[in-house]
Amino acid sequence: MARIRVVVPVLDDCPLFELAVPCEVFGRDRRDLTPDWYELTLCQSADREQESLNGLWLRAPQGLEAMRAADLVVVPACADASYRPPEALLSALTEAHERGARIAALCSGAFVLAAAGLLDGREAATHWMHADELRSRYPRISVNQRALYVDEGDILTSAGTAAGIDLCLHIVRGDFGAAVAAEVGRRMVVAPQREGDQAQYVSAGPPVPAQDRGLAPVLSWALERLHEPVTIPQLAEQAMMSTRTFIRRFHRELGLTPIRWLTQQRLARARELLETTRLPVDAVAERSGFSTGNGLRQHFTKTLGTTPSAYRRTFQGSR
């Protein structure tokens, strides 16, 4: 079996981490694991040296013609969603795909594939901060902002930063099996397959408006009592409004219902406790206002796509 040829184009202002990820996963000589290990090549996406996001000047050994022999092309992240890829790069990606190469994109690299039309009519992942922009600019793409990565066979995309490792290890798993992928992950000191999705890494956001007017005092009052069964009439009473008026005012100021806001804050409290304490799940549930461990598990599964125990393992490890 011939070695799988991987080509990684260097982009202008590319973040070094996302460029380094495919080099670490595919570019190290791991023929002690399998004799058919990947053969990696970096190529320039422009006919000149290119500066990385951190100011390092990069010169790849080959140009875009390297893609003509690629079995797998891995596009690293762009500097940001406003990046405009060169037409020559888009043409090379399209030709490689038409020839049968798999095309993968890490993080905001999905915007390069989108510009080439390779994601039209497909599901794709990207960093959760860029999901709305990708959806707005390319309405023919089904953006999955929860997934760590999306595998459509010939086209693969990942969420942000560390999710690029997840996708690359997923590719290794598909090419050489779970045991090889697990060993690569062990050598990189990362989990070979993470649980959950990127919803668990999305910031819960500021709990109250920055200003000390409007509903901020009421929200602060509620945050001090998340462990109690706070009701909407209680919040309305604190705001000195009728329940109906309070709900309308709440939605106008925060853009969501009081119940949804309370649930978000309770989840944020539970996440904090799971990350920083060894409290049993039932105790975390009680302190964050979910009453029972089962209630907390249901909300975690529905909102974050994982369980409280798996979430704790992710952020605290196995200690």
N, C-alpha and C positions, 0 to 999 in steps of 0.2 A: 504493500500500500504506500502510495506517495505521501510525503508530508503535506499537511494543509498549509497553504500559503496565505498569510495574513498581511494585509496592507493597511497602514494607518496614515492618513493624510494629516500633515501639520497645518493648522489653520492660523491665520493672523490673530494675535491677541488671545490665543487659546490658554485656558487655565492649565498649569503644569500637572496638577493631580490627575485630571481626566486623561491627559496625554500619557501619563506614566502608567495608568492602570492596565491598558492592554499590553504595554511593553513588559510589565511585571508578570502578567498572567501568561501571555503567549510568547513573549520574547526571550525568557530565560530558557536555557537548555535543560529540559526535563526528560531527556531520553532515557534516564534511568527508570522512569515510570512507564514509558511506552516508546518504542523506537520510531514511531510515526509522529512524534511531537511536532508542533507547529514550527513554521519558518516565518519569521516576522521581518517586514520591511517598512521603514518610514519613508514617506514621500512628501515632497513639497506640493502645496496646493497653488503656489504662485512661482513664477520664474525669478526668484530672488530669495535672500535670507528673510526669515520671518521672525518677528518679535513676539515673545510670549506675553501673557497678561502681566507677568511679574518682571518684565524688562530683560529677560534672557533672550539672546538672539539664537535662533535655531537654523541649522542647515541639514536637511535630510539628504541621504546619499542618492536618491532617485527622484524623478519627477512623476507626474500623473500617469505616465506610460506604464508604471509599475502595476497599476490596477488591471491592466490587460491580462495579467497572469494570476490575479488574485482569486482565491477560493472564498475568502472572507475579507470584507472591508469593514473596519471599525472607525467610525467618525467620532472624534472626541468632542467635548463640549465647546461651544462658542464662548466668546467673551460675555455676550449677553444676547437677548432675543432680537436685538436690532442688527445683528451681524448680517452682512450681505455676501453670501458666498460667491466666488468667481464663477462665471459661466463655464469655464473649462472644467472646474471641479464637478459642477452639476452634470455636465455631459459625460464625464468619466464615470461618475456613479451610475448614471442611467445605463451606459454601455456595459458596465460590469454586471449590473443586475440582469440586463437582457441576455448576457452571455451565460448566466446561471450562478453567479457569485452571490453568497449571502451578504446582506448589508446590515450592519448594526450601528446604532447611534447611542452615545452616552449623554445623559442629561439634556442640555440645550442643543446638542448635536442633532436632535430631532428636527430642529428648524431647518437644517441643511437638507435632510431627507425630504422635508415638506416642500422646500423650494424646488427640489428636483421632481416633485410630483410622485415620489415613491410611496407616500403615505396616504394618498387619495383612496377613500373607500375602505381604509383600514383602521384598526384600533392601534393606538400608540401611547406610550408613556413619556413623560418628561418631568423635570423638577416641578413640585407642586406650586412653586412661586411663578412659574412660567405657563402653567396649564391654561389659564384663561386667555392669555395672549395667543398661544398656539391655536386654541379653539376659535378665537375671534378672527385671526388672520387666515386660517385654513379650515373653513366650516365643513369640508368634505372628510375631515379626519375625526374619528371617534376618540377623543382624548380621555384616557383613563388616568385620572390624577391620584388614584389610590394605589395603583400597582407599583411595586418596586421595579418590575420590568414586564414587557409584553413580548411574547414570542409568536410571530406569525409565520414561522417556518423560514421563508427567505428574507424577511425583514424583522429586525429585532430592535427594540428601543428600551431605554432604562430611565428611571427617575434620577435624582440628583446625586452627585458625588459618590458616596459609598455604594449606592445602588449600581453604579457602573461595575464594581467588583462582583456584585451579585449576578449581573447579567453575564459577565465574562466567565465566571465559574459555572453558570448554567450552560453556557456554550461548551465548555470543557466536559461537563457531565453528559451532554448529548453526544459529543464526539467520541469520548473515551470511557464513559461509565462513571457511576457514583463514587467508586473507590478512588479513582484517579483524581476526580474533582475534590474529594474530601482530603486527600493528601496534599494537593496544591493549597487548599484553604488552610490546612494545618501548618504548612511551611510559611504561609503569609500571616499566620496567627489571626485568621478571621473565620467566622462561621461559614462552612461550605454552602449552607442554605439557611437563610434567615426566615423566621416566622413572621406573619403579619404583613402589613403593607405600609406605605409611606404616610398614611393618615396618622400613624402614631408618632411621627416626627414633625407634624405641622404644629406650629406654635398656637397655643390656646388664645393668644392675643391679650391685650390689656383688659383686665376684668371690669374696669369702670372708665367712664370718660375722664380725660385728663383734667378738665376743669372742675371746680368745686361748686358747680351750679347744676341746674336741671335735676336729673335723677341720681347723680353721683352719691349723695348722702344715703339714699335708699339702697343703692347697690352695695355700698360699704357696710350698711347695717345687715344686709342679707349675707354678705361674705363672712361676717363674724358668726353666722348661725347656720352655715351649710350643713352641719351635723344634725340640725333640727328639722322637723317637717314644715319648712317655710311654705306658706300658701300665698296665692295671688291676692286674696283679700287682705292678708296681713301686709303685703308690700304696698297695696293701694292705700291702706290706712296710714302707713308710715309716710306716704307721699301726700296724704290729706286730699285724696281724690276718690271718686267712685271707681269701682272695679273696671267698668267699661271705659271710662276716661283714661284710667291708668294704662290699660292694655294698648289703647290707641297711641298714647303719648310714648309708651315704651317702644313700640314698633317704629314710631317716627324717629326717635333719637338713636336707637341701637340697631334697627333693621331686622329684628327678630322678636319672637314672642317671649314673654317672661319665663314660661316653662322651658323653652329651649335654652335660654340664657342660664337658668339655674342648672340644667343638666350639663351644659358645657363647663360651668364653674366647678361642679361636683366632679366631673371627669378630670379636670385640671388638678383639683385637690388630690384625687385618687392617684393620678399619675405621679405627682410630687411625692406622696407617701410611699408608693411602690419603688420609686427611684432612690429614696433617701433613708428608708427604714426597713426593718425586717418584720414588721407587724404582719400577722396572719391576714389573709385576704378578707375574712369576715370582719376583722377589726378595721381594716382600711375602708371597707364598705360602710361601717357604722360611722366612722369619723368624717367621711365625705358625703354622708347623707343618703346613701343608697340602702340603708337598713340591713340588707342581707348580702352575703357573698354572691348568691345566685342573681340578685338584681344587678350587682356590679358587673358580673360576668356577661349578662345579657347586653348591657349598655356597651361594654368594651367590644364584644363581638360585633355588634351592629355598627358602632361608630368607628372603631379603630381596626377592625378586622383581625383581632388577636385576643388572647385571654390575659387576665391580670398576671397570672404566673409566667406566661411567655414574655409579656412586656417587662416584668421584673428581671427575667434572665437576660433580656437584651440590654438593659441599662445597668444592671448590677453584676452580671456574670453569674457564675455558679457558686460564688462564695457564700 
